[in-house]
Amino acid sequence: MKTKVGVNGACGRMGKRIVQLAHEDHDLQIVAAVDYAGNPEMGQDIGVAAGVGKLGVPVTATIPLEVHPDAVIDFSMPEGTMGILKTCVERHIPLVVATTGHTPAQTREIETAAHHTAILFAPNMSLVVNVLFKLVHEAALALKDKGFDIEIIERHHRFKKDSPSGTALHFAKVIQDALGEMKVVHGREGLVGERTPREIGMHAVRSGDNVGEHTILFSTLGETMELVHKGHTRDAYVRGALQAAKFLATKGPGRYSMTDVLGL
């Protein structure tokens, strides 16, 4: 039986790619395509809009009551997340939140929603990035108290609105979980003095059409280790989100992560 998927932010670049790759997957069926009410593609067939042919699924401002997705993937904006979150809580529809840049208050609301339906809220949908989270945690533990400086460098396209990326911030959290409280220092400018041992340097680069790179440096006197992920296309994030939807579709209320999807 196919997993029936709804897409929030369906008319965006990521939303349309979800439709395209889901259409290629015999285990998935797109049953709902949601976007903001003023979108010029409102009412169009999402398959036609995404270039895969007619699917019989019109773009709507909310999930129609007669449509029952097994899971919804949210690739929109923070405000879009909060709109679909209300619907998913009311109708007990599992929700994969792939959007980033939420405020602390919005994040708390998403976390609270897990009491009512299954929520998978991840800073990055890439399967490889989520493996890298684990490797960075293990590296931090292994090098703890051995004189290593830690720096995080993230690179994204010129159109990205939030900085640093949610993924980079999560790498910092992973390191803090392993090493205890460390100050995150965002860039350096001027006469800032010598680097302190209990800090994580955070640097954001915005250029061209870069879909996402993250480098975590562990460096000491005499040697350096770099743990790197490079996204070649956005398909890595879309495929991860589709895997997450398959996983979440059978789950009851609760807070899930990509670690659960990967079985780590």
Backbone torsions as a table, in degrees:
resi	resn	phi	psi	omega
1	MET	NA	136.0	-177.8
2	LYS	-75.0	148.1	171.9
3	THR	-83.0	123.6	-178.0
4	LYS	-89.4	121.9	-171.7
5	VAL	-117.5	136.4	168.9
6	GLY	-104.3	150.1	-179.7
7	VAL	-122.9	124.5	174.3
8	ASN	-102.4	127.5	-169.8
9	GLY	86.9	32.2	-171.2
10	ALA	-63.0	-27.2	-176.0
11	CYS	-89.7	-4.3	177.4
12	GLY	-78.2	174.2	-178.6
13	ARG	-59.8	-45.6	180.0
14	MET	-71.4	-39.3	180.0
15	GLY	-60.2	-45.2	179.5
16	LYS	-66.4	-34.4	178.3
17	ARG	-69.3	-34.0	173.6
18	ILE	-58.8	-46.1	179.4
19	VAL	-60.2	-44.3	-178.1
20	GLN	-63.5	-47.4	-176.8
21	LEU	-75.3	-32.4	175.7
22	ALA	-65.8	-35.9	179.2
23	HIS	-63.3	-29.4	179.3
24	GLU	-81.3	-15.8	-175.7
25	ASP	-95.3	116.7	-175.9
26	HIS	-69.8	-10.8	179.2
27	ASP	-93.4	-0.3	-175.0
28	LEU	-124.8	151.4	174.7
29	GLN	-141.9	124.0	175.5
30	ILE	-78.0	123.2	-178.2
31	VAL	-120.0	-11.9	179.5
32	ALA	-148.3	139.4	178.5
33	ALA	-132.8	110.8	-172.8
34	VAL	-114.9	138.7	172.9
35	ASP	-152.1	174.9	-175.5
36	TYR	-66.4	151.0	-170.0
37	ALA	-58.2	-31.2	-177.3
38	GLY	-88.4	5.6	-177.9
39	ASN	-63.0	132.9	-177.8
40	PRO	-64.1	-18.0	179.1
41	GLU	-93.2	6.1	178.3
42	MET	-54.8	131.7	178.9
43	GLY	90.6	-18.0	178.5
44	GLN	-72.9	156.5	172.9
45	ASP	-70.1	126.2	-174.6
46	ILE	-66.4	-29.2	176.8
47	GLY	-64.8	-41.6	177.0
48	VAL	-65.9	-44.3	179.9
49	ALA	-62.3	-33.1	-178.6
50	ALA	-90.8	-4.5	175.3
51	GLY	83.2	20.8	179.6
52	VAL	-110.5	3.3	-178.4
53	GLY	95.9	166.8	-174.0
54	LYS	-63.2	129.9	178.3
55	LEU	-111.8	-9.0	-176.7
56	GLY	74.5	23.2	-179.5
57	VAL	-123.3	102.9	-180.0
58	PRO	-77.3	152.3	173.3
59	VAL	-73.5	126.5	-178.1
60	THR	-129.5	165.0	-178.9
61	ALA	-83.7	-12.0	175.7
62	THR	-154.6	170.5	179.5
63	ILE	-77.4	120.3	179.5
64	PRO	-56.6	144.6	-176.7
65	LEU	-61.5	-29.9	-178.7
66	GLU	-81.5	-3.2	179.9
67	VAL	-102.4	134.1	-174.9
68	HIS	-128.3	84.4	178.1
69	PRO	-67.0	148.8	172.0
70	ASP	-77.8	-26.2	178.2
71	ALA	-162.4	153.2	176.2
72	VAL	-118.0	136.9	173.4
73	ILE	-105.4	124.8	-180.0
74	ASP	-103.5	108.3	171.9
75	PHE	-123.9	77.1	-174.1
76	SER	-132.3	-128.3	173.2
77	MET	-123.6	162.7	-179.4
78	PRO	-51.1	-39.9	179.2
79	GLU	-65.8	-35.8	177.5
80	GLY	-66.1	-37.4	176.9
81	THR	-58.8	-45.5	-174.7
82	MET	-66.7	-31.1	178.0
83	GLY	-68.7	-47.9	-178.3
84	ILE	-72.8	-28.0	179.0
85	LEU	-59.6	-43.4	-179.8
86	LYS	-59.8	-44.8	179.4
87	THR	-62.9	-44.9	-177.8
88	CYS	-66.3	-35.7	177.0
89	VAL	-67.1	-46.7	-178.3
90	GLU	-63.1	-35.9	-175.4
91	ARG	-104.7	4.1	177.9
92	HIS	56.1	47.6	178.0
93	ILE	-100.4	125.5	176.4
94	PRO	-57.5	141.1	-175.0
95	LEU	-130.1	125.5	172.2
96	VAL	-96.6	113.3	179.8
97	VAL	-94.7	103.5	179.8
98	ALA	-103.0	-2.6	177.1
99	THR	-76.7	147.1	176.7
100	THR	-121.9	174.4	176.6
101	GLY	89.1	17.3	180.0
102	HIS	-72.1	150.1	174.9
103	THR	-73.9	162.9	176.1
104	PRO	-55.8	-38.5	179.7
105	ALA	-66.4	-41.5	177.9
106	GLN	-65.0	-40.1	178.5
107	THR	-61.0	-42.6	178.6
108	ARG	-63.1	-38.5	179.6
109	GLU	-66.1	-38.9	177.1
110	ILE	-64.0	-43.8	179.3
111	GLU	-62.0	-42.1	-179.6
112	THR	-63.8	-33.1	-179.1
113	ALA	-61.6	-21.6	-179.9
114	ALA	-66.0	-13.1	174.7
115	HIS	-73.6	-17.1	-173.0
116	HIS	-114.1	-25.5	179.4
117	THR	-153.8	169.5	178.8
118	ALA	-73.8	127.1	-179.7
119	ILE	-125.6	124.8	170.6
120	LEU	-113.3	111.8	-173.5
121	PHE	-121.3	107.9	-174.5
122	ALA	-128.9	142.9	178.0
123	PRO	-71.8	-16.7	-179.8
124	ASN	-155.5	135.0	-177.3
125	MET	-89.9	-11.1	-179.0
126	SER	-62.4	131.6	177.6
127	LEU	-64.0	-40.3	-178.2
128	VAL	-68.0	-40.9	177.8
129	VAL	-59.1	-39.4	-178.7
130	ASN	-71.1	-29.7	170.0
131	VAL	-67.4	-38.8	-179.5
132	LEU	-64.8	-34.5	174.5
133	PHE	-53.5	-45.1	-179.0
134	LYS	-66.6	-42.0	-179.7
135	LEU	-65.1	-38.9	178.5
136	VAL	-65.0	-40.5	177.5
137	HIS	-61.1	-44.3	-179.5
138	GLU	-67.2	-37.8	178.5
139	ALA	-65.6	-42.2	179.2
140	ALA	-61.5	-43.3	178.1
141	LEU	-63.3	-42.8	-177.3
142	ALA	-66.6	-32.3	-176.1
143	LEU	-100.7	7.5	-178.4
144	LYS	-57.8	134.2	177.2
145	ASP	61.0	27.4	179.6
146	LYS	-116.7	19.6	171.8
147	GLY	80.2	26.6	-179.5
148	PHE	-97.2	134.7	172.0
149	ASP	-88.6	145.0	-178.1
150	ILE	-123.6	127.7	178.8
151	GLU	-130.8	144.4	177.5
152	ILE	-120.0	126.9	178.8
153	ILE	-121.9	124.3	177.6
154	GLU	-122.8	142.2	-179.1
155	ARG	-126.6	131.5	178.0
156	HIS	-143.1	169.3	-178.8
157	HIS	-64.5	161.3	-175.1
158	ARG	-64.7	-18.0	-175.4
159	PHE	-90.4	-8.0	-177.7
160	LYS	-64.6	131.7	-172.0
161	LYS	-91.4	-32.6	-177.6
162	ASP	-97.9	147.7	-178.8
163	SER	-153.0	135.0	-7.6
164	PRO	-68.9	172.6	-178.0
165	SER	-65.4	154.7	175.9
166	GLY	-60.3	-32.6	178.4
167	THR	-66.2	-44.5	179.0
168	ALA	-61.7	-41.5	178.5
169	LEU	-63.9	-35.1	178.6
170	HIS	-70.7	-36.1	174.2
171	PHE	-58.8	-40.8	177.7
172	ALA	-62.4	-41.7	178.9
173	LYS	-64.2	-40.8	177.9
174	VAL	-58.8	-42.4	179.5
175	ILE	-67.5	-42.4	178.4
176	GLN	-63.7	-36.8	177.3
177	ASP	-61.8	-33.1	-179.1
178	ALA	-82.9	-35.6	-170.3
179	LEU	-111.6	-5.8	-175.2
180	GLY	91.5	-178.3	-174.7
181	GLU	-60.8	125.7	175.3
182	MET	-136.3	140.6	-178.9
183	LYS	-76.2	133.9	174.8
184	VAL	-92.3	121.5	-178.4
185	VAL	-108.0	117.3	-175.6
186	HIS	-90.8	98.0	179.4
187	GLY	68.7	172.9	177.9
188	ARG	-143.5	138.1	-180.0
189	GLU	-149.7	137.7	176.9
190	GLY	82.8	-164.9	-177.6
191	LEU	-85.5	85.0	-173.2
192	VAL	-94.0	-6.0	-179.3
193	GLY	83.6	179.3	-178.4
194	GLU	-67.1	152.1	177.5
195	ARG	-65.3	136.5	177.4
196	THR	-89.8	153.6	-176.4
197	PRO	-72.6	-24.0	-175.3
198	ARG	-103.1	51.0	177.6
199	GLU	-138.2	153.1	174.4
200	ILE	-116.7	117.0	177.0
201	GLY	-75.7	135.7	-177.8
202	MET	-126.8	124.3	-174.5
203	HIS	-134.0	129.8	-178.9
204	ALA	-114.5	129.0	177.4
205	VAL	-115.3	133.3	178.0
206	ARG	-122.7	116.0	-177.1
207	SER	-157.0	137.5	170.9
208	GLY	51.7	-132.9	-175.9
209	ASP	-115.2	27.2	-178.4
210	ASN	-57.9	121.2	-176.3
211	VAL	-81.8	-10.7	175.0
212	GLY	142.5	121.9	173.3
213	GLU	-136.0	142.2	176.4
214	HIS	-135.3	128.6	177.9
215	THR	-123.3	128.0	176.1
216	ILE	-113.8	118.0	-178.0
217	LEU	-98.3	130.8	167.8
218	PHE	-116.8	109.9	-171.9
219	SER	-133.4	138.2	175.7
220	THR	-137.4	-178.6	-179.7
221	LEU	-66.5	112.2	176.0
222	GLY	109.1	-19.8	-179.3
223	GLU	-161.2	157.2	-179.4
224	THR	-140.6	140.4	171.3
225	MET	-118.8	134.7	175.9
226	GLU	-117.9	128.6	172.5
227	LEU	-108.6	121.1	-167.1
228	VAL	-130.7	138.1	166.5
229	HIS	-123.6	134.4	176.5
230	LYS	-125.7	120.9	175.4
231	GLY	-85.4	122.8	-179.6
232	HIS	-84.8	-38.7	174.8
233	THR	-142.0	165.6	178.8
234	ARG	-71.0	-8.3	179.3
235	ASP	-59.1	-30.1	179.3
236	ALA	-59.4	-39.7	-178.4
237	TYR	-76.3	-36.3	179.5
238	VAL	-67.9	-45.6	-179.6
239	ARG	-63.4	-37.5	176.6
240	GLY	-64.3	-40.4	179.1
241	ALA	-65.1	-37.8	178.5
242	LEU	-67.2	-39.4	175.0
243	GLN	-62.7	-39.8	179.0
244	ALA	-63.6	-40.0	179.5
245	ALA	-64.4	-42.3	176.6
246	LYS	-59.2	-44.5	-179.6
247	PHE	-64.3	-44.9	-171.6
248	LEU	-75.2	-23.3	-172.8
249	ALA	-57.9	-27.8	-176.7
250	THR	-102.7	6.7	-173.4
251	LYS	-98.4	148.9	175.1
252	GLY	-84.9	-178.5	-179.9
253	PRO	-51.6	141.4	179.4
254	GLY	155.4	169.0	-179.2
255	ARG	-101.3	119.7	-178.1
256	TYR	-119.7	164.0	-179.0
257	SER	-138.8	173.3	176.4
258	MET	-66.6	-23.1	173.9
259	THR	-60.2	-38.9	176.7
260	ASP	-66.3	-41.5	179.4
261	VAL	-60.2	-41.4	-178.0
262	LEU	-82.3	-14.1	-178.0
263	GLY	71.0	29.8	-179.0
264	LEU	-82.2	NA	NA
